[in-house]
Amino acid sequence: MKDLFNLAGKNELGRRAFIERAAQLSLGVGVAGMLPAVASAAAGKTDTGKAKSMIYIYLSGGMTHLDTFDPKDNSTVMGPSEAISTNVDGLRLGNHFTGLAKHADKLAIINSMTSTNGAHEVAQYMNRTGYAKRATIVHPTLGPFAEELLGKRGKILPDSVVVGQSTSNAGYLDPSRSPLPIADPAGGVPNSIIQTDESRFERRMEMAQGLGKKFADKYKYASAQSYVEYYKQANKLLKSDDLEAFDISQEANGEKYGSGRLGQGCLLAKRLVENGVRVIEVVAGGFDMHIGLDNALQGRIPALDKALTALIEDLEAAGLLDSTLIAVNTDFGRTPTINMNAGRDHYPAAYSTMLAGGGIVGGQVYGSTDKMGKKVKNDPVEPADFIATIGYAMGIDLDETIYSPTRRPFTFANKGKPVMKLVS
Amino acid sequence: MNIRYLGKMAQFGMMVALSLCLLPSLQARVWTSKDGKKLNAAFVALDGDKVELRLNNGNTVKVPLDRLIKADSEAAKRFNGVGDNSLTKAAAKRIDGMLAKNLKKAGVKGFNEALPDDLFVRRVYLDIIGRIPTREEFMKFAESSRPDKREGLIDELLTHPGYSSHMFNYFADMFRLTGKMGEGGGRRAEPYINWWQEQLENNTPYDQIVTNMITAKGNIGKNPASGFLLRDAGMEFDAFANFSQVFLGIDISCAQCHDHPFADWTQMDFFRMAAFFGNTQRIAGRGMMGGMMGKKGGNKTQELVAYAKKNGVPTDNRQLAYNFYRYLDFIGWDVEDKENLETQLPHDFRGSGGKPGAVVKPRTLLGGAAKKGGKTRREALADWMTSADNPRFAMVIANRMWDRAFGKPLIGPVTDFEKDSICGQPQVLAFVTSEMKRVNYDLREFMRILYNTRAYQGLATAEEPATTKAYLFAGPVLRRMKPEQAWDSLMLLASGPKIDEVKGRDGSFLRSVLTIDFEKESVEDIFAKYQAYDANFRRLGDIVVSEPGELQGSAPSVPKMGRVEMIRASQMVQPAPAASLLDTFGQSDRLVTDEHSLDGSVPQVLALMNGGVTERLTGSSSKVVQDLEVLDAPDDKVRGIFFTMLSRYPSDDELKLGMKMMEDFGDEGVSDLAWALMNSPEFLFVQ
């Protein structure tokens, strides 16, 4: 029985034949919508926005606004941090942003973000979907929603990828729209080499799909249906050369992004943009700085600076910055008062986010907080407004309504108002 | 070696096992006497003030109850009720009666069709011990003609070591257990994790577990339960928001900053309740590094630093100095009550009932004042939490346990339900809450009730229930395996049932070096503990594998897949590393309560198609390979592979398909069938 799950017989010729066959198969084989209530409103649409791709860098834990995008003069408030000047007169950044300081002319900084979500889970949910977390429905993140409205773009590659987490879903949308999760950017798409020869693999897949179909017919559950879909997608991806889009080891200057997950995630995002992927969400943790702010900042912010700087520079060099929107978002800000553990606690009343690239007017700071960074003074922006601004730059019709399988109406960014001063 | 002969032997062994299982029997566990002696034996019966135990060699001994530590003498008394389950049956019947009435009222003809034997056996193995059954376990049940075999199997599994393992995974997710805690994950929490494992192995009543966690004092060595409060040191209010979700089923986190927009909670309620922890200081000994350990150890710390410098911790050796200060810091990472501490309203307090900066006195959220009477605030809180004055504590855990069995809670979400939340079965909710109290929070007894209901023993409802309507519980819902169930089942296929016996990390070494009595121990003694800590510094949290019957043995050579040991999820590092298979299947990263994911993904199915686990199923220790070796006839092989992978009989078509595969491709065809079964979505679901 040594031959069980035969591992021999991986061969490149077989792989080539697969690719050709997959190409033939994919002609006319659309991804059938499994949830019929979600009408495919997207048929025939194309991306008309300036931002053809969007990289959504999500800093989980709640990035401190005072030490990064909204530095103050008051040293009590600033604690271990101070402000530095940039290549834009009057635009100042926290002292760890030495790289970004050279590209401030490309950044649109929002220092008047405000929300009422002070706990991580609800804040993350709101910031990644535009909707409040509810017990009765799961909302899609921005990638699947954009795909629903703008139409599927990639033939084999997914339209959205989420880097830095192991699982994902498409909310109430068809599971085929789920972002492809890449847990470790350095690992690419793991297990993507077929372990047997072609005919045997086909035989196995055919059998598995036959058995799977019986099961999925028996149970009308989205989760059971979704597995049928994931097997289909995996089967297609396995036979495709496009897999190389996920291989960051092919990048010559990868080290300038930094070696951590955040930097490597941004590098992968750049590569995926080059390959036409529409939305790449890069999720990175470590920003929940309750204890020892000084150390915590040194551990995270220079890495963020390095990754963002490299991303902006590389996209610009490749001529892709004008068509790629980079967005930085986070759970909430952090308290102006430094706590007894020399850290900062959660602070949703005022915080900062950033936009750059495709469709964005750089070199500006939008909105402001008071001298302590405690209250928003002017032009408040709520999470849904931030997401609406992104949607606008991507050419999404913010009024277009789609319906969940339970016939509930939804729009991209939940009626948030785009900030028109930020977009070109 | 004659393989066929071995197969016959295995069958004979099964028959013996079958007859033994007619006796009410409990698995062996460790019994500890007051003077610290340990005995590995199974409970037989209670005889007056003695407990009769069966040793591994089959002999029985009688041990006076008063020689055992309290937890074990209580365990003996609890085990005595096992087997006499007339009350269990009555309760299960009552639940069925209430559900049936509501189904009828709603015009549904009744419960889902009863599970056939094969689907039943797979479901209870997954639900109770967290993995699929082996082919032998499946056949033993399928071939038994005992009329009460379902009840018998439920009883057997509830005392199987897998029961506590599977229960641990549930609580690890709920209580966000992590092996590394503190700033940058610099401290190890194995003692706390071991403590949780022990509570579940001993079936400690849930209210006692919670009381111990809420009232714990000291560091994780002296009192491992303090890990609960240390988990969130540095973010006390967030810790309280979690506390409220987990124990009261109330998500009050928004009231931290403003009055709750929908529910009745005000910002003031939040702080009054949080004030029960107002004089609790976490990391109380934190100042130790600066030599300000407070009353208890202040001078000792200074002395220790001086002694250390004199005896081998040169301050110019950065690594040694670092380890030394880390050790002191670790000792000081503890929970204490300080009389002079109070909760103050935050500077931006906007609610009514107090001004920013004002001191808040503790008051419970749901009425009924906590009585102090000479107790600390936390003791008063624990009393109130588990008392009749608190209508939510028993309800929350009963509702959670119901959710575990049926795949859907009676009222949801379990962390945040209100009077107007959708609940189609208020009488059932009230009844199971009262049952939780009747069984004194014995979760094993409680689960026994649910598993014995007709509602549970029906087919999974074929259509996904709408989230907007109350579910009537005609049966459980279809569930994807929890990440740990998927992993443990794959491990079973790769290595066989011996995975049930492997114990993971042992925190006892850490406990010994962190337990220090500053009043009594000399500087020399403490320094010796530091040296032991330092010598083992790099090995902290290393795996210790115990074979059955052996309390501790050092065998760190566990087979690995990538960076992950091939043992049960409950015994692995908590949580499993990012991008490991467990993570890919959605194991919680333990940041937020109940955070596991049951979503599928392309990488997940790729792992089953081409991954290391598939590769492992080809090895000589693979259960799949071994099962096939004892089978000869082609139809037996095909059936066998269905038993091994899916624990069910193949349909006629499936049998034909399998036979055809064998005819055309021989053994290769059988392995293709096994591959296909693992890669049909059915494998990952609990029907």
Interface residues (C-beta under 8 A of the other chain):
Chain A: M1 K2 D3 L4 F5 N6 L7 T116 N117 G118 A119 H120 E121 V122 A135 T136 I137 P158 S166 T167 S168 N169 P175 S178 L180 P181 I182 A183 D184 G187 V189 P190 N191 S192 I193 I194 Q195 R200 R203 R204 M205 M207 A208 Q209 G210 L211 G212 F215 A216 K218 Y219 K220 Y221 A222 S223 A224 S226 Y227 V228 Y230 Y231 Q233 A234 L237 L238 H290 I291 G292 G299 T337 N339 N341 G343 D345 H346 P348 A349 K374 T406
Chain B: E183 G184 G234 M235 F237 D238 A241 S253 C254 Q256 C257 H258 I283 H347 D348 G412 P413 D416 S421 A460 A462 E463 E464 A466 T467 T468 V477 L478 R480 A578 A579 D583 T584 G586 L591 V592 S597 L598 D599 G600 S601 V602 P603 Q604 V605 L606 A607 M609 N610 G611 G612 T614 E615 L617 T618 S622 V624 V625 L628 E629 E654 L657 M661 F665 D667 E668 V670 S671 D672 L673 A674 W675 A676 L677 N679 S680 P681 E682 L684 F685 Q687
